[in-house]
Amino acid sequence: MGCRRRASASELLRVVVQRIEGRQNLLVPDPHRRLSGRGAHVHHDSNCLDQAVRKRAFTRALRIEGTVDVAAVRALVESESAERPTPAHEAGMDRMKTTR
């Protein structure tokens, strides 16, 4: 979503919105893809999450108005990034460089 890179659904984190009357919309991570409602997908990467927040991609994808609280999603992504190895596309290994 934020970085606009394509990936399979198994590589992405589904996020849904929980609306609370009179308060900010709360984004809830849905790693098992079982929560009801419209969902948005983001990579398990804090850079992708930051870009999605900066571009207001969640409000467009989830069709909501106002600001969103991404604290729960950020906590999950940051805890997972500490456990996961760096993906090839972030390590600069996604393209093979050849010389002639």
C-alpha positions in Angstrom: 0.0 0.0 0.0 2.5 2.6 1.1 5.4 1.5 -1.1 3.1 0.3 -3.9 5.2 -2.8 -4.5 3.2 -5.9 -5.5 3.3 -9.0 -3.2 1.2 -12.1 -2.6 -1.5 -11.9 0.1 0.6 -14.2 2.4 3.4 -11.6 2.4 1.1 -8.7 3.4 -0.6 -7.7 6.7 -4.3 -7.1 6.5 -5.5 -4.1 8.5 -9.1 -3.2 9.3 -10.6 -0.1 11.0 -12.4 -0.1 14.3 -14.6 3.0 14.6 -15.1 4.5 18.0 -17.8 7.2 18.4 -16.3 10.7 18.9 -12.7 9.4 18.7 -10.0 8.7 16.2 -10.4 5.7 13.9 -8.4 2.8 15.2 -6.5 0.6 12.8 -6.4 -3.0 13.9 -4.0 -5.6 12.5 -5.7 -8.7 11.2 -2.8 -11.2 10.6 -5.2 -14.2 10.4 -7.6 -12.4 7.9 -10.7 -13.2 9.9 -12.0 -9.8 11.1 -15.0 -8.5 9.3 -15.1 -5.3 7.3 -13.2 -3.7 4.5 -9.5 -4.3 4.8 -6.3 -2.7 3.5 -2.9 -4.4 3.1 0.6 -3.3 3.9 4.0 -5.0 4.0 5.4 -6.1 7.3 7.8 -3.2 7.1 7.9 0.1 9.0 9.0 2.1 6.0 6.0 0.9 4.0 3.7 1.7 7.0 5.2 5.2 7.3 4.6 5.8 3.6 1.0 4.6 3.8 0.4 7.0 6.8 2.1 9.9 5.0 0.1 9.4 1.8 -3.1 8.9 3.7 -3.5 5.6 1.9 -5.5 4.0 4.8 -8.2 6.6 4.7 -8.7 6.1 0.9 -8.5 2.3 1.0 -10.8 1.9 3.9 -13.1 4.7 2.8 -13.0 6.5 6.1 -12.8 10.2 7.0 -10.5 11.9 9.5 -7.3 10.7 11.1 -6.4 7.1 12.0 -4.5 5.7 15.0 -1.9 3.2 13.7 -0.2 2.5 17.1 -1.4 -1.2 17.2 -0.3 -1.9 13.6 3.1 -0.1 14.2 3.7 -2.2 17.3 3.0 -5.4 15.4 5.1 -4.5 12.4 8.1 -3.4 14.6 7.9 -6.5 16.7 7.9 -8.7 13.5 10.7 -6.7 11.9 12.9 -7.5 14.8 12.3 -11.2 14.2 12.4 -11.3 10.4 15.5 -11.2 8.2 15.7 -8.3 5.8 13.8 -9.0 2.6 15.7 -9.3 -0.7 14.1 -6.1 -2.2 15.2 -4.1 0.8 18.7 -5.5 0.9 19.2 -4.4 -2.7 19.3 -8.0 -4.0 16.1 -7.8 -6.0 17.9 -7.1 -9.2 20.8 -8.9 -10.6 23.5 -6.6 -11.7 25.4 -7.6 -14.8 28.4 -6.0 -16.4 29.3 -6.3 -20.1 
